[in-house]
């Protein structure tokens, strides 16, 4: 995987516009999907960043528009983030001071485990493994800074 690139302040690092490519594999069925789009991290009133992702998700040959909104709020320690869903529910913490972080998010009976890795100032990635009675997925996402 290569070296990790430490990030002193995750919110300052993520601010801006990123190109996104995500591969989704259903390990149970063998089906694969693909998302291409952009994510914009813009300032939130009161601090933090608004994460707005938009693009096209293709699953079983059918392409559909897809969006996702998250809030990246200042975390409990300097340079970290508290990631929340758009409705305010907690999603996960994020600490990239080492350049790598693993986060867990229980969702009903399923567990989402995400590994975040920063390659350099303009490239980072996530791999979410989703397991449980309802899901058996791997979602791999690459982010490349635009502009």
DSSP file (Angstrom, degrees, kcal/mol; ACC not computed):
  #  RESIDUE AA STRUCTURE BP1 BP2  ACC     N-H-->O    O-->H-N    N-H-->O    O-->H-N    TCO  KAPPA ALPHA  PHI   PSI    X-CA   Y-CA   Z-CA
    1    1 A X              0   0    0      0, 0.0     2,-0.1     0, 0.0     0, 0.0   0.000 360.0 360.0 360.0 -22.5    0.0    0.0    0.0
    2    2 A X        -     0   0    0      2,-0.0     2,-0.1     0, 0.0     0, 0.0  -0.321 360.0 -25.1  92.1-177.2    3.0    2.3    0.4
    3    3 A X        -     0   0    0     -2,-0.1     2,-0.3   116,-0.1    96,-0.0  -0.371  57.7-128.1 -73.4 149.2    3.7    5.0    2.9
    4    4 A X        -     0   0    0     94,-0.1     2,-0.6    -2,-0.1   115,-0.2  -0.754  15.5-137.5 -94.5 147.4    1.0    6.9    4.8
    5    5 A X        -     0   0    0    113,-2.8    94,-0.2    94,-0.4   115,-0.1  -0.914  21.1-129.5-109.4 108.6    1.1   10.7    4.7
    6    6 A X        -     0   0    0     -2,-0.6     2,-0.5    92,-0.2    91,-0.2  -0.259  16.1-155.0 -61.6 141.9    0.4   12.3    8.2
    7    7 A X        -     0   0    0     89,-2.4     3,-0.3     1,-0.1    92,-0.2  -0.974   8.0-165.1-121.2 116.2   -2.3   15.0    8.3
    8    8 A X  S    S+     0   0    0     -2,-0.5     2,-0.4     1,-0.3    -1,-0.1   0.856  85.6  22.2 -69.8 -35.0   -2.1   17.5   11.2
    9    9 A X     >  -     0   0    0      1,-0.1     4,-2.2    87,-0.1    -1,-0.3  -0.897  65.2-165.8-139.2 104.4   -5.6   18.9   10.6
   10   10 A X  H  > S+     0   0    0     69,-2.7     4,-2.3    -2,-0.4     5,-0.2   0.860  89.5  51.8 -61.7 -38.1   -8.1   16.6    8.8
   11   11 A X  H  > S+     0   0    0      1,-0.2     4,-1.5     2,-0.2    -1,-0.2   0.927 111.7  45.7 -67.2 -43.7  -10.6   19.4    8.2
   12   12 A X  H  4 S+     0   0    0      1,-0.2    -1,-0.2     2,-0.2    -2,-0.2   0.887 114.2  50.6 -64.4 -37.6   -8.1   21.8    6.7
   13   13 A X  H  < S+     0   0    0     -4,-2.2    -2,-0.2     1,-0.2    -1,-0.2   0.902 112.1  44.7 -67.0 -42.1   -6.7   19.0    4.6
   14   14 A X  H  < S+     0   0    0     -4,-2.3    27,-0.3    -5,-0.2    -1,-0.2   0.724  82.6 116.8 -79.6 -21.1  -10.1   17.8    3.2
   15   15 A X     <  +     0   0    0     -4,-1.5     2,-0.3    -5,-0.2    27,-0.2  -0.181  62.8  34.3 -52.5 133.9  -11.5   21.3    2.4
   16   16 A X  E    S-A   41   0A   0     25,-2.3    25,-3.3     2,-0.0     2,-0.4  -0.846  98.3 -38.6 123.2-158.4  -12.0   21.7   -1.4
   17   17 A X  E     -A   40   0A   0    129,-0.5   129,-3.0    -2,-0.3     2,-0.4  -0.916  48.0-174.2-117.8 133.5  -13.1   19.6   -4.3
   18   18 A X  E     -AB  39 145A   0     21,-2.9    21,-2.4    -2,-0.4     2,-0.4  -0.968  23.7-129.7-127.9 139.7  -12.1   16.0   -4.9
   19   19 A X  E     -AB  38 144A   0    125,-3.4   125,-2.1    -2,-0.4     2,-0.4  -0.734  32.2-154.2 -82.9 138.3  -12.8   13.6   -7.8
   20   20 A X  E     +AB  37 143A   0     17,-2.9    17,-2.2    -2,-0.4     2,-0.4  -0.950  21.4 177.4-123.7 132.9  -14.2   10.3   -6.5
   21   21 A X  E     -AB  36 142A   0    121,-2.0   121,-2.7    -2,-0.4     2,-0.4  -0.985  12.8-177.4-130.9 124.9  -14.1    6.7   -7.9
   22   22 A X  E     -AB  35 141A   0     13,-2.8    13,-2.7    -2,-0.4     2,-0.5  -0.970  13.8-159.7-126.6 135.3  -15.6    3.9   -5.9
   23   23 A X  E     -AB  34 140A   0    117,-2.9   117,-2.6    -2,-0.4     2,-0.5  -0.946  10.3-163.4-110.0 133.5  -15.8    0.2   -6.6
   24   24 A X  E     -AB  33 139A   0      9,-2.3     9,-2.9    -2,-0.5     2,-0.5  -0.973   5.5-173.6-120.8 124.8  -18.5   -1.8   -4.8
   25   25 A X  E     -AB  32 138A   0    113,-2.6   113,-2.0    -2,-0.5     2,-0.8  -0.977  17.0-151.1-120.2 127.8  -18.3   -5.6   -4.6
   26   26 A X  E  >  - B   0 137A   0      5,-2.9     4,-2.9    -2,-0.5     5,-0.3  -0.865  10.9-165.1 -91.7 107.3  -21.0   -7.8   -3.2
   27   27 A X  T  4 S+     0   0    0    109,-2.5    -1,-0.2    -2,-0.8   110,-0.1   0.764  83.7  54.0 -68.7 -25.0  -19.0  -10.7   -1.8
   28   28 A X  T  4 S+     0   0    0    108,-0.8    -1,-0.2     1,-0.1   109,-0.1   0.918 124.2  21.6 -74.4 -44.4  -22.1  -12.9   -1.5
   29   29 A X  T  4 S-     0   0    0    107,-0.2    -2,-0.2     2,-0.1    -1,-0.1   0.678  96.2-126.0 -98.5 -20.1  -23.4  -12.6   -5.1
   30   30 A X     <  +     0   0    0     -4,-2.9    -3,-0.1     1,-0.3    -2,-0.0   0.413  59.2 146.8  85.5  -2.7  -20.2  -11.6   -6.9
   31   31 A X        -     0   0    0     -5,-0.3    -5,-2.9    -6,-0.1     2,-0.4  -0.343  31.1-158.5 -67.0 148.5  -21.9   -8.5   -8.3
   32   32 A X  E     -A   25   0A   0     -7,-0.2    28,-0.7    -3,-0.1     2,-0.3  -0.981  10.2-176.7-131.3 145.0  -19.8   -5.4   -8.8
   33   33 A X  E     -AC  24  59A   0     -9,-2.9    -9,-2.3    -2,-0.4     2,-0.3  -0.823  10.4-148.0-131.6 172.6  -20.8   -1.7   -9.1
   34   34 A X  E     -AC  23  58A   0     24,-2.2    24,-3.3    -2,-0.3     2,-0.4  -0.996   3.6-163.5-147.8 135.8  -19.0    1.6   -9.8
   35   35 A X  E     -AC  22  57A   0    -13,-2.7   -13,-2.8    -2,-0.3     2,-0.4  -0.975   8.5-179.4-118.8 135.1  -19.5    5.2   -8.7
   36   36 A X  E     +AC  21  56A   0     20,-2.0    20,-2.7    -2,-0.4     2,-0.3  -1.000  32.5  91.4-130.8 134.8  -17.9    8.2  -10.4
   37   37 A X  E     -AC  20  55A   0    -17,-2.2   -17,-2.9    -2,-0.4     2,-0.3  -0.924  61.3 -76.0 179.4-153.2  -18.4   11.7   -9.2
   38   38 A X  E     -AC  19  54A   0     16,-2.6    16,-2.5    -2,-0.3     2,-0.4  -0.939  20.3-153.0-134.6 155.9  -17.1   14.5   -7.1
   39   39 A X  E     -AC  18  53A   0    -21,-2.4   -21,-2.9    -2,-0.3     2,-0.5  -1.000  10.0-160.6-128.8 135.0  -17.2   15.5   -3.4
   40   40 A X  E     -AC  17  52A   0     12,-2.2    12,-2.2    -2,-0.4     2,-0.7  -0.968   3.9-160.6-116.0 125.2  -17.0   19.0   -2.2
   41   41 A X  E     +AC  16  51A   0    -25,-3.3   -25,-2.3    -2,-0.5     2,-0.3  -0.917  24.5 171.3-102.6 108.1  -16.0   19.8    1.3
   42   42 A X  E     - C   0  50A   0      8,-2.3     8,-3.7    -2,-0.7    -2,-0.0  -0.841  39.8 -82.3-119.7 156.5  -17.2   23.4    2.1
   43   43 A X  E     - C   0  49A   0     -2,-0.3     2,-0.4     6,-0.2     6,-0.2  -0.243  39.3-145.6 -60.6 139.1  -17.3   25.4    5.3
   44   44 A X    >   -     0   0    0      4,-2.1     3,-2.1    28,-0.1     2,-0.1  -0.826  27.8-102.2 -99.3 141.7  -20.3   24.8    7.7
   45   45 A X  T 3  S+     0   0    0     -2,-0.4     4,-0.0     1,-0.3    -1,-0.0  -0.449 112.3  24.1 -58.1 131.7  -21.8   27.5    9.8
   46   46 A X  T 3  S-     0   0    0     -2,-0.1    -1,-0.3     2,-0.0     2,-0.1   0.444 132.7 -59.0  89.5   0.0  -20.4   27.1   13.3
   47   47 A X  S <  S+     0   0    0     -3,-2.1     2,-0.1     1,-0.2    25,-0.0  -0.057  93.9  64.4 107.7 151.7  -17.3   25.2   12.2
   48   48 A X  S    S-     0   0    0     25,-0.1    -4,-2.1    -2,-0.1     2,-0.4  -0.452  75.5 -71.5  95.9-171.3  -16.5   22.0   10.3
   49   49 A X  E     -CD  43  72A   0     23,-3.0    23,-3.0    -6,-0.2     2,-0.6  -0.960  23.1-135.2-129.7 143.6  -17.2   21.0    6.7
   50   50 A X  E     -CD  42  71A   0     -8,-3.7    -8,-2.3    -2,-0.4     2,-0.6  -0.883  22.5-153.6 -92.5 122.6  -20.2   20.0    4.7
   51   51 A X  E     +CD  41  70A   0     19,-2.9    19,-2.3    -2,-0.6     2,-0.5  -0.889  15.9 179.3-100.9 113.7  -19.4   16.9    2.6
   52   52 A X  E     -CD  40  69A   0    -12,-2.2   -12,-2.2    -2,-0.6     2,-0.4  -0.949   3.2-174.4-121.5 111.8  -21.6   16.8   -0.6
   53   53 A X  E     +CD  39  68A   0     15,-3.2    15,-2.0    -2,-0.5     2,-0.3  -0.868   9.0 166.3-106.9 135.6  -21.0   13.9   -2.9
   54   54 A X  E     +CD  38  67A   0    -16,-2.5   -16,-2.6    -2,-0.4     2,-0.3  -0.997  18.1  97.3-148.4 146.4  -22.7   13.6   -6.3
   55   55 A X  E     -CD  37  66A   0     11,-1.9    11,-2.4    -2,-0.3     2,-0.4  -0.949  65.7 -52.6 172.8-152.6  -22.2   11.4   -9.3
   56   56 A X  E     -CD  36  65A   0    -20,-2.7   -20,-2.0    -2,-0.3     2,-0.5  -0.977  35.1-160.5-124.0 128.6  -23.4    8.3  -11.1
   57   57 A X  E     -CD  35  64A   0      7,-3.1     7,-2.4    -2,-0.4     2,-0.5  -0.936   6.8-162.1-108.6 125.6  -23.6    4.9   -9.6
   58   58 A X  E     +CD  34  63A   0    -24,-3.3   -24,-2.2    -2,-0.5     2,-0.4  -0.939  14.8 169.9-111.0 123.1  -23.7    1.9  -12.0
   59   59 A X  E >  S-CD  33  62A   0      3,-2.3     3,-2.0    -2,-0.5   -26,-0.2  -0.997  70.4  -9.9-135.2 127.5  -25.0   -1.4  -10.6
   60   60 A X  T 3  S-     0   0    0    -28,-0.7    -1,-0.1    -2,-0.4   -27,-0.1   0.872 130.7 -54.1  50.9  41.5  -25.8   -4.5  -12.7
   61   61 A X  T 3  S+     0   0    0      1,-0.2     2,-0.6    -3,-0.0    -1,-0.3   0.431 113.6 116.6  79.2  -0.1  -25.5   -2.3  -15.8
   62   62 A X  E <   -D   59   0A   0     -3,-2.0    -3,-2.3     2,-0.0     2,-0.4  -0.905  51.7-153.6-107.4 121.3  -27.9    0.3  -14.7
   63   63 A X  E     +D   58   0A   0     -2,-0.6     2,-0.3    -5,-0.2    -5,-0.2  -0.784  20.1 170.5 -95.2 132.8  -26.6    3.9  -14.2
   64   64 A X  E     -D   57   0A   0     -7,-2.4    -7,-3.1    -2,-0.4     2,-0.1  -0.979  38.7-101.4-137.9 149.5  -28.4    6.2  -11.7
   65   65 A X  E     -D   56   0A   0     -2,-0.3     2,-0.4    -9,-0.2    -9,-0.2  -0.463  42.8-169.5 -65.9 144.6  -27.6    9.5  -10.2
   66   66 A X  E     +D   55   0A   0    -11,-2.4   -11,-1.9    -2,-0.1     2,-0.3  -0.999  10.2 177.7-140.9 140.7  -26.3    9.2   -6.6
   67   67 A X  E     -D   54   0A   0     -2,-0.4     2,-0.3   -13,-0.2   -13,-0.2  -0.953   5.6-175.6-138.0 158.2  -25.7   11.7   -3.8
   68   68 A X  E     -D   53   0A   0    -15,-2.0   -15,-3.2    -2,-0.3     2,-0.4  -0.961   6.5-162.1-153.6 138.6  -24.6   11.7   -0.2
   69   69 A X  E     +D   52   0A   0     -2,-0.3    17,-0.9   -17,-0.2     2,-0.3  -0.988  15.5 167.4-125.5 130.8  -24.3   14.4    2.4
   70   70 A X  E     -DE  51  85A   0    -19,-2.3   -19,-2.9    -2,-0.4     2,-0.5  -0.909  28.6-131.3-133.1 162.2  -22.2   14.2    5.6
   71   71 A X  E     -DE  50  84A   0     13,-2.9    13,-3.0    -2,-0.3     2,-0.8  -0.982  11.1-161.1-116.2 125.0  -21.1   16.7    8.2
   72   72 A X  E     -DE  49  83A   0    -23,-3.0   -23,-3.0    -2,-0.5    11,-0.2  -0.899  22.0-177.6-104.1 102.4  -17.4   16.7    9.3
   73   73 A X  E     - E   0  82A   0      9,-2.5     9,-2.9    -2,-0.8   -25,-0.1  -0.618  39.0 -80.6-100.4 157.8  -17.3   18.5   12.6
   74   74 A X  E     - E   0  81A   0      7,-0.2     7,-0.3    -2,-0.2    -1,-0.1  -0.347  55.0-133.8 -56.3 134.4  -14.3   19.3   14.8
   75   75 A X        -     0   0    0      5,-2.4     7,-0.1     2,-0.3     4,-0.1  -0.111  24.2 -93.5 -84.7-176.4  -13.4   16.2   16.8
   76   76 A X  S    S+     0   0    0      5,-0.2     2,-0.3     2,-0.1    -1,-0.1   0.707 109.7  47.7 -72.8 -21.6  -12.5   15.7   20.4
   77   77 A X  S >  S-     0   0    0      1,-0.0     3,-1.9     4,-0.0    -2,-0.3  -0.882 105.3 -83.7-117.9 152.5   -8.8   16.1   19.8
   78   78 A X  T 3  S+     0   0    0     -2,-0.3     3,-0.1     1,-0.2    -2,-0.1  -0.251 113.7  14.4 -55.0 135.3   -7.0   18.8   17.8
   79   79 A X  T 3  S+     0   0    0      1,-0.3   -69,-2.7    -4,-0.1    17,-0.4   0.434 104.2 109.6  82.6  -0.3   -6.9   18.0   14.1
   80   80 A X    <   -     0   0    0     -3,-1.9    -5,-2.4   -71,-0.2     2,-0.3  -0.531  55.3-137.5-103.9 172.2   -9.5   15.3   14.2
   81   81 A X  E     -EF  74  94A   0     13,-2.6    13,-2.3    -7,-0.3     2,-0.6  -0.953   9.1-145.9-132.0 151.5  -13.1   15.1   13.0
   82   82 A X  E     -EF  73  93A   0     -9,-2.9    -9,-2.5    -2,-0.3     2,-0.4  -0.960  27.9-152.0-110.7 105.9  -16.5   13.8   14.2
   83   83 A X  E     +EF  72  92A   0      9,-2.8     8,-2.6    -2,-0.6     9,-1.4  -0.699  18.8 178.9 -90.5 129.1  -18.3   12.6   11.1
   84   84 A X  E     -EF  71  90A   0    -13,-3.0   -13,-2.9    -2,-0.4     6,-0.2  -0.911  30.5-109.8-127.9 151.8  -22.1   12.7   11.2
   85   85 A X  E >   -E   70   0A   0      4,-2.9     3,-2.3    -2,-0.3   -15,-0.2  -0.312  46.2 -97.9 -68.6 165.0  -24.9   11.9    8.8
   86   86 A X  T 3  S+     0   0    0    -17,-0.9   -16,-0.1     1,-0.3    -1,-0.1   0.789 125.7  55.9 -58.2 -29.1  -26.9   14.8    7.4
   87   87 A X  T 3  S-     0   0    0      2,-0.1    -1,-0.3     1,-0.0   -17,-0.1   0.416 123.2-103.6 -86.3   3.2  -29.6   14.3   10.0
   88   88 A X  S <  S+     0   0    0     -3,-2.3    -2,-0.1     1,-0.3     3,-0.1   0.281  73.8 140.5  97.3 -11.0  -27.0   14.6   12.9
   89   89 A X        -     0   0    0      1,-0.1    -4,-2.9    -5,-0.1    -1,-0.3  -0.392  60.8-101.5 -65.6 144.1  -26.7   10.9   13.8
   90   90 A X  E     +F   84   0A   0     -6,-0.2    -6,-0.2     1,-0.2    -1,-0.1  -0.400  42.4 170.7 -66.8 140.7  -23.1    9.9   14.5
   91   91 A X  E     -     0   0A   0     -8,-2.6     2,-0.3     1,-0.3    -7,-0.2   0.712  55.3 -49.6-110.6 -66.4  -21.2    8.0   11.8
   92   92 A X  E     -F   83   0A   0     -9,-1.4    -9,-2.8    13,-0.1    -1,-0.3  -0.984  45.3-104.6-165.5 163.0  -17.5    7.7   12.9
   93   93 A X  E     -F   82   0A   0     -2,-0.3     2,-0.4   -11,-0.2   -11,-0.2  -0.534  30.3-153.8 -85.4 161.8  -14.5    9.6   14.2
   94   94 A X  E     +F   81   0A   0    -13,-2.3   -13,-2.6    -2,-0.2     2,-0.4  -0.935  19.5 168.5-145.2 120.0  -11.6   10.4   11.9
   95   95 A X        +     0   0    0     -2,-0.4     3,-0.3   -15,-0.2     5,-0.2  -0.931   3.8 168.4-132.3 106.1   -8.0   11.0   13.0
   96   96 A X    >   +     0   0    0     -2,-0.4   -89,-2.4   -17,-0.4     3,-1.1   0.109  40.6 117.4-105.5  21.2   -5.5   11.1   10.1
   97   97 A X  T 3  S+     0   0    0      1,-0.3    -1,-0.2   -91,-0.2   -91,-0.1   0.762  86.6  39.7 -62.4 -23.6   -2.5   12.4   12.2
   98   98 A X  T 3  S-     0   0    0      2,-0.4    -1,-0.3    -3,-0.3   -92,-0.2   0.496 118.4-111.8 -96.6  -6.8   -0.7    9.1   11.4
   99   99 A X  S <  S+     0   0    0     -3,-1.1    19,-2.8   -92,-0.2   -94,-0.4   0.370  94.9  69.3  89.4  -4.0   -1.9    9.1    7.8
  100  100 A X  E     +G  117   0A   0     17,-0.2    -2,-0.4    -5,-0.2     2,-0.3  -0.997  55.0 172.0-146.6 144.3   -4.1    6.1    8.5
  101  101 A X  E     -G  116   0A   0     15,-2.1    15,-3.3    -2,-0.3     2,-0.5  -0.987  19.0-151.2-153.6 143.5   -7.2    5.4   10.6
  102  102 A X  E     -G  115   0A   0     -2,-0.3     2,-0.4    13,-0.2    13,-0.2  -0.976  20.0-176.2-117.0 128.6   -9.7    2.6   11.1
  103  103 A X  E     -G  114   0A   0     11,-2.9    11,-3.1    -2,-0.5     2,-0.4  -0.942  11.8-151.5-125.3 145.1  -13.2    3.5   12.1
  104  104 A X  E     -G  113   0A   0     -2,-0.4     2,-0.3     9,-0.2     9,-0.2  -0.913  10.3-177.7-114.4 144.2  -16.2    1.2   13.0
  105  105 A X  E     -G  112   0A   0      7,-2.9     7,-2.5    -2,-0.4     2,-0.3  -0.881  15.4-150.4-140.0 107.4  -19.9    2.0   12.5
  106  106 A X  E     -G  111   0A   0     -2,-0.3     2,-0.4     5,-0.2     5,-0.2  -0.621  14.6-175.6 -75.4 134.0  -22.5   -0.4   13.7
  107  107 A X  E >   -G  110   0A   0      3,-3.0     3,-2.4    -2,-0.3     2,-0.1  -0.911  59.5 -58.0-133.9 104.9  -25.7   -0.2   11.6
  108  108 A X  T 3  S-     0   0    0     -2,-0.4    -1,-0.1     1,-0.3     0, 0.0  -0.430 119.9 -22.4  53.5-125.2  -28.5   -2.5   12.8
  109  109 A X  T 3  S+     0   0    0     -2,-0.1    24,-0.3    -3,-0.1    -1,-0.3   0.484 125.0  89.3 -91.6  -2.1  -27.0   -6.0   12.8
  110  110 A X  E <   -G  107   0A   0     -3,-2.4    -3,-3.0    22,-0.2     2,-0.5  -0.621  65.4-145.2 -94.0 154.0  -24.3   -5.1   10.3
  111  111 A X  E     -GH 106 131A   0     20,-3.0    20,-2.2    -5,-0.2     2,-0.5  -0.983   4.7-158.8-120.6 126.8  -20.8   -3.6   11.0
  112  112 A X  E     -GH 105 130A   0     -7,-2.5    -7,-2.9    -2,-0.5     2,-0.5  -0.905  10.0-174.1 -98.8 124.6  -19.1   -1.1    8.8
  113  113 A X  E     -GH 104 129A   0     16,-2.3    16,-2.7    -2,-0.5     2,-0.4  -0.976   6.6-167.6-122.1 117.8  -15.3   -1.0    9.2
  114  114 A X  E     -GH 103 128A   0    -11,-3.1   -11,-2.9    -2,-0.5     2,-0.5  -0.877  11.2-160.8-110.5 135.3  -13.6    1.7    7.3
  115  115 A X  E     -GH 102 127A   0     12,-2.2    12,-1.8    -2,-0.4     2,-0.4  -0.968  10.9-163.5-113.7 121.3   -9.8    2.1    6.7
  116  116 A X  E     -GH 101 126A   0    -15,-3.3   -15,-2.1    -2,-0.5     2,-0.4  -0.876   9.0-179.4-105.6 131.9   -8.7    5.6    5.7
  117  117 A X  E     -GH 100 125A   0      8,-2.6     8,-2.7    -2,-0.4     2,-0.6  -0.995  16.3-154.0-136.4 129.0   -5.3    6.1    4.1
  118  118 A X  E     - H   0 124A   0    -19,-2.8  -113,-2.8    -2,-0.4     6,-0.2  -0.907  10.5-179.0-102.2 122.1   -3.7    9.3    3.0
  119  119 A X  E     -     0   0A   0      4,-2.0     2,-0.3    -2,-0.6     5,-0.2   0.870  64.7 -38.9 -86.4 -41.2   -1.1    8.8    0.2
  120  120 A X  E >  S- H   0 123A   0      3,-1.7     3,-1.0  -115,-0.1    -1,-0.3  -0.896  81.2 -60.7-165.9-169.3    0.0   12.5   -0.2
  121  121 A X  T 3  S+     0   0    0     -2,-0.3     3,-0.1     1,-0.2  -114,-0.0   0.737 132.8  32.1 -61.7 -23.4   -1.5   16.0   -0.2
  122  122 A X  T 3  S+     0   0    0      1,-0.1    23,-2.3    22,-0.1     2,-0.4   0.317 112.7  60.5-120.0   8.0   -3.7   15.3   -3.2
  123  123 A X  E <   +HI 120 144A   0     -3,-1.0    -4,-2.0    21,-0.2    -3,-1.7  -0.991  48.7 151.2-142.2 129.8   -4.6   11.6   -2.8
  124  124 A X  E     -HI 118 143A   0     19,-1.6    19,-2.9    -2,-0.4     2,-0.3  -0.963  17.8-161.8-147.4 165.6   -6.4    9.6   -0.2
  125  125 A X  E     -HI 117 142A   0     -8,-2.7    -8,-2.6    -2,-0.3     2,-0.4  -0.968   7.4-154.6-147.3 159.7   -8.5    6.4   -0.1
  126  126 A X  E     -HI 116 141A   0     15,-2.3    15,-3.0    -2,-0.3     2,-0.4  -0.988   0.4-165.7-133.8 146.7  -11.0    4.5    2.0
  127  127 A X  E     -HI 115 140A   0    -12,-1.8   -12,-2.2    -2,-0.4     2,-0.5  -0.957  11.0-168.2-129.9 114.9  -11.9    0.8    2.1
  128  128 A X  E     -HI 114 139A   0     11,-2.9    11,-2.8    -2,-0.4     2,-0.5  -0.900   4.4-162.6-103.6 128.1  -15.2    0.0    3.9
  129  129 A X  E     -HI 113 138A   0    -16,-2.7   -16,-2.3    -2,-0.5     2,-0.6  -0.957   8.2-166.2-107.6 121.8  -15.9   -3.7    4.7
  130  130 A X  E     +HI 112 137A   0      7,-2.7     7,-2.3    -2,-0.5     2,-0.4  -0.942  14.7 167.8-114.8 118.4  -19.6   -4.2    5.5
  131  131 A X  E     +HI 111 136A   0    -20,-2.2   -20,-3.0    -2,-0.6     2,-0.3  -0.968  18.1  86.9-134.7 148.8  -20.5   -7.5    7.2
  132  132 A X  S    S-     0   0    0      3,-1.1   -22,-0.2    -2,-0.4    -2,-0.0  -0.942  85.2 -53.7 155.6-170.9  -23.5   -8.9    8.9
  133  133 A X  S    S+     0   0    0     -2,-0.3    -1,-0.1   -24,-0.3     3,-0.1   0.793 132.4  37.6 -67.7 -26.3  -26.7  -10.8    8.2
  134  134 A X  S    S+     0   0    0      1,-0.2     2,-0.3    -3,-0.1    -1,-0.2   0.715 120.2  32.8 -97.0 -22.3  -28.0   -8.2    5.6
  135  135 A X        +     0   0    0      2,-0.1    -3,-1.1  -107,-0.0    -1,-0.2  -0.975  37.5 176.3-142.6 148.5  -24.7   -7.3    3.8
  136  136 A X  E     + I   0 131A   0     -2,-0.3  -109,-2.5    -5,-0.2  -108,-0.8  -0.635  42.5 143.3-146.9  82.4  -21.4   -8.7    2.7
  137  137 A X  E     -BI  26 130A   0     -7,-2.3    -7,-2.7  -111,-0.2     2,-0.4  -0.837  41.2-155.6-128.3 155.6  -19.7   -5.8    0.8
  138  138 A X  E     -BI  25 129A   0   -113,-2.0  -113,-2.6    -2,-0.3     2,-0.5  -0.988  13.5-170.5-128.3 124.5  -16.4   -4.1    0.1
  139  139 A X  E     -BI  24 128A   0    -11,-2.8   -11,-2.9    -2,-0.4     2,-0.5  -0.962   3.7-172.9-116.7 114.6  -16.5   -0.5   -1.0
  140  140 A X  E     -BI  23 127A   0   -117,-2.6  -117,-2.9    -2,-0.5     2,-0.4  -0.937   6.2-175.5-112.6 123.2  -13.1    0.9   -2.2
  141  141 A X  E     -BI  22 126A   0    -15,-3.0   -15,-2.3    -2,-0.5     2,-0.4  -0.966  12.3-162.8-126.8 133.5  -12.9    4.6   -2.9
  142  142 A X  E     -BI  21 125A   0   -121,-2.7  -121,-2.0    -2,-0.4     2,-0.4  -0.943   8.4-161.6-112.2 136.3  -10.1    6.8   -4.3
  143  143 A X  E     -BI  20 124A   0    -19,-2.9   -19,-1.6    -2,-0.4     2,-0.4  -0.964   6.7-175.2-119.4 131.8  -10.1   10.5   -3.9
  144  144 A X  E     -BI  19 123A   0   -125,-2.1  -125,-3.4    -2,-0.4   -21,-0.2  -0.995  29.3-118.6-128.0 125.9   -8.0   12.9   -6.1
  145  145 A X  E     -B   18   0A   0    -23,-2.3     2,-0.4    -2,-0.4  -127,-0.3  -0.358  25.5-146.4 -64.8 137.7   -7.9   16.6   -5.3
  146  146 A X              0   0    0   -129,-3.0  -129,-0.5     1,-0.2    -1,-0.1  -0.823 360.0 360.0-102.3 145.2   -9.2   18.9   -8.2
  147  147 A X              0   0    0     -2,-0.4    -1,-0.2  -131,-0.1  -129,-0.1   0.495 360.0 360.0  66.1 360.0   -7.7   22.3   -8.8
